Amino acid sequence: MKLNSSTTQPLYMQIRQMLQDDIKEGKYKPEEQIPTEAELCEFYNVSRITIRKAIEELVREGSLTRIPRRGTFVTNQKFHNELISVSGFSEFSHQLGMIPNSRILKSEIIEASYEVANRLSIEEGSPVLELERLMYVNDHPLFYDIAYYSLLRFPNLEQKIAKDESTYKILSNEYQTEIVANDKIIDVIGATTEYAKLLDCDIGSNLYKIVKIAFDSNDEPVHLSTFVCETKKVNLTVHRAR
């Protein structure tokens, strides 16, 4: 790799940028080890001090992670999910510049249990849609979600749910219902065999389990959802009110 010796930019900064570009372009993937310092020295034809400074910059910025006695690895990117945001999964993905996708695992009409009925303010035994989905970002599983919607309030919703269309858009366009607020209860659990298979993680990995009740402008519950994601892939954030 040829460096530009005619510029005033230090060599280590040029190498830092080249490594960063390689990471962005997928040459080095998340959690993958990059070449050793010696290999990079030979590749760029520079001193080890120069390579070390370039790597230290990327470690400081969070693009690389040093693991003692193992080497230097590409940091696994974390998605930032705003806890008080009312956006749905599709909107969340687009805000990140990512491509959302979902796989419907189950779409079934059931009778509302006591817990579901209580959270949705409906009669126990009322018909509800139980919608179970696996949600992907850039073809990688990120969230497992199971949600409940009252079919008395949203008749025929099960027929309108589409694989890649935003559920919130369907609620808005078909039922003139906008989500304006939500309550969330957050817990951390260990990945079961089923969760590990769905989310492509190790059994026992830490997962966020988030129970959400979404509300409309009349403060009426719209849906109850429980979604699960791996803690190392998502940061849960709260921004101050402006």
C-alpha positions as CSV (number, residue, x, y, z in Angstrom):
1,M,0.0,0.0,0.0
2,K,1.5,3.3,-1.1
3,L,1.5,6.2,1.4
4,N,1.6,9.8,0.3
5,S,5.0,11.2,1.4
6,S,4.3,14.7,-0.2
7,T,1.6,15.6,2.3
8,T,2.1,17.1,5.8
9,Q,-0.3,14.5,7.3
10,P,1.7,12.1,9.5
11,L,2.1,8.5,8.2
12,Y,0.3,7.0,11.2
13,M,-2.8,9.2,10.5
14,Q,-2.7,8.0,6.8
15,I,-2.6,4.4,8.0
16,R,-5.3,5.0,10.6
17,Q,-7.6,6.3,7.8
18,M,-6.7,3.4,5.5
19,L,-7.5,0.9,8.2
20,Q,-10.7,2.7,9.0
21,D,-11.7,2.6,5.4
22,D,-11.0,-1.1,5.3
23,I,-13.3,-1.6,8.3
24,K,-16.1,0.4,6.7
25,E,-15.8,-1.5,3.4
26,G,-15.9,-4.8,5.2
27,K,-12.4,-6.0,4.6
28,Y,-12.2,-6.5,8.3
29,K,-15.5,-7.5,9.8
30,P,-16.9,-7.0,13.4
31,E,-15.1,-9.2,15.9
32,E,-12.5,-10.2,13.3
33,Q,-8.8,-9.9,14.1
34,I,-6.8,-7.5,12.1
35,P,-3.2,-8.4,10.9
36,T,-0.5,-8.2,13.6
37,E,1.7,-5.1,14.0
38,A,4.6,-7.0,12.3
39,E,2.4,-7.9,9.3
40,L,1.1,-4.3,9.0
41,C,4.7,-3.0,9.2
42,E,5.6,-5.1,6.3
43,F,2.5,-4.3,4.3
44,Y,2.8,-0.5,4.7
45,N,6.6,-0.5,4.9
46,V,6.7,1.6,8.0
47,S,8.1,1.3,11.5
48,R,6.3,-0.6,14.3
49,I,6.0,2.7,16.2
50,T,4.0,4.2,13.3
51,I,1.7,1.2,13.2
52,R,1.2,1.2,16.9
53,K,0.2,4.9,16.9
54,A,-2.3,4.2,14.1
55,I,-3.9,1.3,16.0
56,E,-3.9,3.3,19.3
57,E,-5.9,6.0,17.5
58,L,-8.5,3.5,16.3
59,V,-8.7,1.9,19.7
60,R,-9.3,5.3,21.3
61,E,-12.0,6.0,18.8
62,G,-13.7,2.7,19.5
63,S,-13.2,1.1,16.0
64,L,-10.7,-1.5,17.4
65,T,-10.4,-3.4,20.6
66,R,-7.2,-4.9,22.1
67,I,-7.6,-8.2,23.8
68,P,-4.5,-9.2,25.9
69,R,-2.6,-12.3,24.6
70,R,-5.0,-12.5,21.6
71,G,-4.5,-9.5,19.4
72,T,-6.5,-6.6,18.1
73,F,-10.0,-7.0,16.8
74,V,-12.7,-4.9,15.0
75,T,-15.1,-3.6,17.6
76,N,-18.6,-5.0,17.2
77,Q,-20.8,-2.0,16.3
78,K,-23.5,-1.1,18.8
79,F,-26.9,0.3,17.7
80,H,-28.2,3.1,19.9
81,N,-31.9,2.7,20.8
82,E,-33.5,5.8,22.3
83,L,-35.5,4.5,25.2
84,I,-38.1,7.3,25.1
85,S,-38.4,7.2,21.3
86,V,-41.9,6.2,20.0
87,S,-40.6,5.2,16.6
88,G,-41.1,1.6,15.4
89,F,-38.4,-0.8,14.2
90,S,-38.5,0.3,10.5
91,E,-38.2,4.0,11.5
92,F,-35.4,3.1,14.0
93,S,-33.4,1.3,11.3
94,H,-33.8,4.1,8.7
95,Q,-32.6,6.6,11.2
96,L,-29.4,4.6,11.5
97,G,-29.0,4.4,7.7
98,M,-29.6,0.7,7.9
99,I,-31.8,-1.6,5.8
100,P,-34.6,-3.1,7.9
101,N,-36.1,-6.5,7.3
102,S,-38.3,-8.8,9.3
103,R,-39.4,-12.4,9.2
104,I,-42.8,-13.3,10.6
105,L,-42.5,-16.4,12.8
106,K,-46.1,-16.5,13.8
107,S,-49.3,-14.5,13.1
108,E,-52.2,-15.9,15.1
109,I,-55.5,-14.8,16.5
110,I,-55.8,-15.8,20.1
111,E,-57.9,-15.0,23.2
112,A,-56.4,-12.3,25.3
113,S,-54.9,-13.6,28.5
114,Y,-55.5,-11.8,31.8
115,E,-52.1,-10.0,31.5
116,V,-52.5,-9.0,27.9
117,A,-56.1,-7.8,28.5
118,N,-55.0,-5.8,31.5
119,R,-52.2,-4.1,29.7
120,L,-54.3,-3.3,26.6
121,S,-57.4,-2.3,28.7
122,I,-59.7,-4.8,27.0
123,E,-61.8,-7.7,28.3
124,E,-60.0,-11.0,29.1
125,G,-60.8,-13.5,26.3
126,S,-61.1,-10.7,23.6
127,P,-59.6,-11.6,20.2
128,V,-56.1,-10.3,19.8
129,L,-53.4,-10.7,17.1
130,E,-50.3,-12.4,18.4
131,L,-47.5,-11.3,16.1
132,E,-44.1,-12.9,16.5
133,R,-41.2,-11.6,14.4
134,L,-37.5,-11.7,14.0
135,M,-36.1,-8.3,12.9
136,Y,-32.9,-7.8,10.9
137,V,-30.6,-4.9,10.2
138,N,-28.5,-5.4,7.1
139,D,-29.4,-9.1,7.1
140,H,-28.3,-9.7,10.6
141,P,-30.8,-10.6,13.4
142,L,-31.1,-7.8,15.9
143,F,-34.5,-8.1,17.7
144,Y,-36.9,-10.9,18.5
145,D,-40.3,-9.4,19.1
146,I,-43.7,-10.7,20.2
147,A,-46.6,-8.2,20.1
148,Y,-50.3,-8.2,20.8
149,Y,-53.0,-6.0,19.2
150,S,-56.7,-5.9,19.9
151,L,-58.6,-7.0,16.9
152,L,-61.8,-5.3,18.2
153,R,-59.9,-2.0,17.8
154,F,-57.9,-3.1,14.7
155,P,-60.2,-5.5,12.8
156,N,-58.5,-7.5,10.1
157,L,-55.1,-6.3,11.1
158,E,-53.7,-9.9,10.6
159,Q,-54.6,-9.5,6.9
160,K,-52.8,-6.2,6.5
161,I,-49.5,-7.1,8.2
162,A,-46.7,-7.3,5.6
163,K,-43.2,-8.7,5.8
164,D,-41.3,-5.5,5.2
165,E,-43.8,-2.8,5.8
166,S,-43.8,-0.7,9.0
167,T,-46.5,-1.8,11.4
168,Y,-46.7,1.7,12.6
169,K,-47.4,2.9,9.1
170,I,-50.2,0.4,8.7
171,L,-51.8,1.6,12.0
172,S,-51.5,5.2,10.8
173,N,-52.8,4.7,7.2
174,E,-55.4,2.0,7.8
175,Y,-56.7,2.9,11.3
176,Q,-55.7,6.6,11.7
177,T,-53.8,5.7,14.9
178,E,-50.5,7.4,15.8
179,I,-48.2,6.2,18.5
180,V,-47.1,9.2,20.7
181,A,-45.8,7.6,23.9
182,N,-44.8,4.4,25.5
183,D,-43.9,2.8,28.8
184,K,-41.0,0.3,28.9
185,I,-39.8,-2.1,31.5
186,I,-36.2,-3.4,31.0
187,D,-34.6,-6.5,32.4
188,V,-31.4,-8.4,31.5
189,I,-31.7,-12.2,31.0
190,G,-29.5,-15.0,29.8
191,A,-30.0,-16.3,26.3
192,T,-31.9,-19.6,26.2
193,T,-31.3,-22.2,23.5
194,E,-34.2,-20.8,21.5
195,Y,-33.1,-17.1,21.9
196,A,-29.5,-18.0,21.0
197,K,-30.6,-19.7,17.8
198,L,-32.9,-16.9,16.8
199,L,-30.5,-14.1,17.6
200,D,-27.3,-15.9,16.4
201,C,-25.6,-15.6,19.8
202,D,-24.2,-17.9,22.5
203,I,-26.4,-19.6,25.0
204,G,-26.2,-17.6,28.2
205,S,-25.3,-14.4,26.5
206,N,-26.7,-11.3,28.2
207,L,-29.9,-10.1,26.5
208,Y,-32.1,-7.1,27.1
209,K,-35.7,-8.0,27.6
210,I,-37.9,-5.0,27.1
211,V,-41.6,-5.0,27.7
212,K,-43.3,-2.0,26.0
213,I,-46.8,-0.6,26.0
214,A,-47.4,1.9,23.2
215,F,-50.1,4.7,23.6
216,D,-52.0,6.9,21.2
217,S,-52.8,10.6,21.6
218,N,-55.8,9.7,23.8
219,D,-53.5,7.8,26.1
220,E,-55.2,4.5,25.0
221,P,-52.9,1.5,24.8
222,V,-52.3,0.5,21.2
223,H,-50.1,-2.6,21.6
224,L,-48.1,-4.7,24.1
225,S,-44.7,-5.9,22.9
226,T,-41.9,-7.9,24.4
227,F,-38.6,-7.6,22.4
228,V,-35.3,-9.2,23.1
229,C,-31.8,-8.2,21.8
230,E,-28.2,-9.0,22.7
231,T,-26.8,-6.4,25.1
232,K,-23.4,-6.2,23.3
233,K,-25.2,-5.1,20.1
234,V,-27.4,-2.4,21.4
235,N,-26.9,0.7,23.7
236,L,-30.1,1.9,25.4
237,T,-29.9,5.6,25.7
238,V,-32.0,8.4,27.2
239,H,-31.6,12.0,26.0
240,R,-32.7,15.0,28.1
241,A,-35.9,16.8,27.2
242,R,-35.3,20.0,25.3
